[in-house]
């Protein structure tokens, strides 16, 4: 069956659109996406995301302790909305507000990995092997390592989760390759362990 991309909460869409008039006048946006900047300023309510998906984060400690093929320690960070026009593409992140029942604007980005995420999801959606399972799509980020990967999760548990790193990828990973969770984690545990060791407050103590 086709990849499952859950619809974004309406509150998240509303939070994105509410922020648009202010975002449109940011000099950084005007430089990287002048057409989108003008469109956002003129009619922010008319722009709809070309792709919206959940974003999860995984900390280094959780990565270092990862065993098996269950990413249960990943934390839902919020929703990412991709807005595109011709060659221009930006993403808008929203996170849950203080009440936990709504969303608020968190970040605007022209991150170079964003087109890769969109392209990778589109390619996976055309793959017959992927279509054989009931995969739900989200994005997994490991901020401390600069890692982003499309996360395919089968809620039924019938198929093993897959992680597909997005370019630019770290040297331990291959962009576009499909990893089982255990293989993905094992490839990064060395890098995670080195950072954790450097941050250990006991380092250098007698």
For each residue, the residues with C-beta under 8 A, 3 or more apart:
1: 4 131 134
2: 125 131
3: 121 124 125 130 131 135 136 137 152
4: 1 134 135 136 137
5: 51 52 53 121 136 137
6: 54 136
7: 52
8: 12 13 49 52 53 79 81
9: 12 13 79 103
10: 13 14
11: 14 15 101 102 103
12: 8 9 15 16 52 78 79 81 94 103
13: 8 9 10 16 17 49 52 81
14: 10 11 17 18 103
15: 11 12 18 19 94 102 103 104 105
16: 12 13 19 20 49 81 92 94 105
17: 13 14 20 44 45 47
18: 14 15 105
19: 15 16 22 23 92 105 108
20: 16 17 23 24 40 44 45 47
21: 24 25 40 41 44
22: 19 25 26
23: 19 20 26 29 40 92 108
24: 20 21 29 37 38 40 41 44
25: 21 22 29 30 37 41
26: 22 23 29 30 37 108
27: 30 31
28: 31 32 110
29: 23 24 25 26 32 33 36 37 40 90 108 110
30: 25 26 27 33 34 37
31: 27 28 34
32: 28 29 88 90 110
33: 29 30 36 37 85 88 89 90 110
34: 30 31 37 38 88
35: 38 39 85 86 88
36: 29 33 39 40 83 84 85 88 90
37: 24 25 26 29 30 33 34 40 41
38: 24 34 35 41 42
39: 35 36 42 43 47 85
40: 20 21 23 24 29 36 37 44 47
41: 21 24 25 37 38 44
42: 38 39
43: 39 46 47
44: 17 20 21 24 40 41 47
45: 17 20
46: 43
47: 17 20 39 40 43 44 83
48:
49: 8 13 16 52 81 82 83 92
50: 82 83 84 118
51: 5 81 82 118 121
52: 5 7 8 12 13 49 79 80 81 82
53: 5 8 79 80 121 137 138 139
54: 6 76 78 79 80 138 139
55: 76 77 78 79 80 93 138 139 141
56: 71 74 75 76 77 138 139 140 141 151
57: 74 75 77 140 141 142 143
58: 62 63 71 73 74 75 140 141 142
59: 62 63 73 75 142 144
60: 63 64 142 144 145 192 195 196
61: 64 65 196
62: 58 59 65 66 73 74
63: 58 59 60 66 142 145 185 188 189 192
64: 60 61 189 192 193 196
65: 61 62 73
66: 62 63 71 73 181 182 185 189
67: 182 185
68: 181 182
69: 160 161 180 181 182
70: 161 181
71: 56 58 66 74 140 151 153 161 181
72:
73: 58 59 62 65 66
74: 56 57 58 62 71 140 151
75: 56 57 58 59
76: 54 55 56
77: 55 56 57 93 95 141
78: 12 54 55 93 94 95 96 103 106
79: 8 9 12 52 53 54 55 93 94 103
80: 52 53 54 55 91 92 93 139
81: 8 12 13 16 49 51 52 91 92 93 94
82: 49 50 51 52 89 90 91 114 117 118
83: 36 47 49 50 89 90 91 92
84: 36 50 88 89 118
85: 33 35 36 39 88 89
86: 35
87:
88: 32 33 34 35 36 84 85
89: 33 82 83 84 85 110 114 115 118
90: 29 32 33 36 82 83 108 109 110 114
91: 80 81 82 83 108 109 110 111 114
92: 16 19 23 49 80 81 83 105 107 108 109
93: 55 77 78 79 80 81 105 106 107 108 109
94: 12 15 16 78 79 81 103 104 105 106
95: 77 78 103 104 106
96: 78 100 102 103 104
97: 100 101 102 103 104
98:
99: 102
100: 96 97
101: 11 97
102: 11 15 96 97 99
103: 9 11 12 14 15 78 79 94 95 96 97
104: 15 94 95 96 97
105: 15 16 18 19 92 93 94 108
106: 78 93 94 95
107: 92 93
108: 19 23 26 29 90 91 92 93 105
109: 90 91 92 93 114
110: 28 29 32 33 89 90 91 114
111: 91 114
112: 115 116 168
113: 116 117 148 166 167 168
114: 82 89 90 91 109 110 111 117 118
115: 89 112 118 119
116: 112 113 119 120 166 167 175
117: 82 113 114 120 121 139 148 150 166
118: 50 51 82 84 89 114 115 121 122
119: 115 116 122 123
120: 116 117 123 124 150 164 166 176
121: 3 5 51 53 117 118 124 125 137 150
122: 118 119 125 126
123: 119 120 126 127
124: 3 120 121 127 130 135 137 150 152 164
125: 2 3 121 122 130 131
126: 122 123
127: 123 124 130 131
128: 131 132
129: 132
130: 3 124 125 127 133 135 152
131: 1 2 3 125 127 128
132: 128 129 159
133: 130 152 154 158 159
134: 1 4 154 155 156 158 159
135: 3 4 124 130 152 153 154 159 162
136: 3 4 5 6 152 153 154 155
137: 3 4 5 53 121 124 150 151 152
138: 53 54 55 56 150 151 153
139: 53 54 55 56 80 117 148 149 150 151
140: 56 57 58 71 74 147 148 149 150 151 163
141: 55 56 57 58 77 147 148
142: 57 58 59 60 63 145 146 147 188
143: 57 146
144: 59 60 192 195
145: 60 63 142 170 188 191 192 195
146: 142 143 170
147: 140 141 142 165 169 170 173 188
148: 113 117 139 140 141 165 166
149: 139 140 163 164 165 166 173 179 184
150: 117 120 121 124 137 138 139 140 163 164 166
151: 56 71 74 137 138 139 140 161 162 163
152: 3 124 130 133 135 136 137 161 162 163 164
153: 71 135 136 138 161
154: 133 134 135 136 157 158 159 160 161
155: 134 136
156: 134 159
157: 154
158: 133 134 154
159: 132 133 134 135 154 156
160: 69 154 180 181
161: 69 70 71 151 152 153 154 180 181
162: 135 151 152 178 179 180
163: 140 149 150 151 152 178 179 180 181 184
164: 120 124 149 150 152 176 177 178 179
165: 147 148 149 169 170 173 174 175 176 177 179 184
166: 113 116 117 120 148 149 150 169 175
167: 113 116 175 176
168: 112 113 175
169: 147 165 166 173 174 175
170: 145 146 147 165 173 188 191
171:
172: 187 188 190 191
173: 147 149 165 169 170 177 179 184 187 188
174: 165 169 177
175: 116 165 166 167 168 169
176: 120 164 165 167
177: 164 165 173 174
178: 162 163 164
179: 149 162 163 164 165 173 183 184 187
180: 69 160 161 162 163 183 184
181: 66 68 69 70 71 160 161 163 184 185
182: 66 67 68 69 185 186
183: 179 180 186 187
184: 149 163 165 173 179 180 181 187 188
185: 63 66 67 181 182 188 189
186: 182 183 189
187: 172 173 179 183 184
188: 63 142 145 147 170 172 173 184 185 191 192
189: 63 64 66 185 186 192 193
190: 172 193 194
191: 145 170 172 188 194 195
192: 60 63 64 144 145 188 189 195 196
193: 64 189 190 196 197
194: 190 191 197 198
195: 60 144 145 191 192 198 199
196: 60 61 64 192 193 199 200
197: 193 194 200 203
198: 194 195 203
199: 195 196
200: 196 197 203
201:
202: 205
203: 197 198 200
204:
205: 202
206:
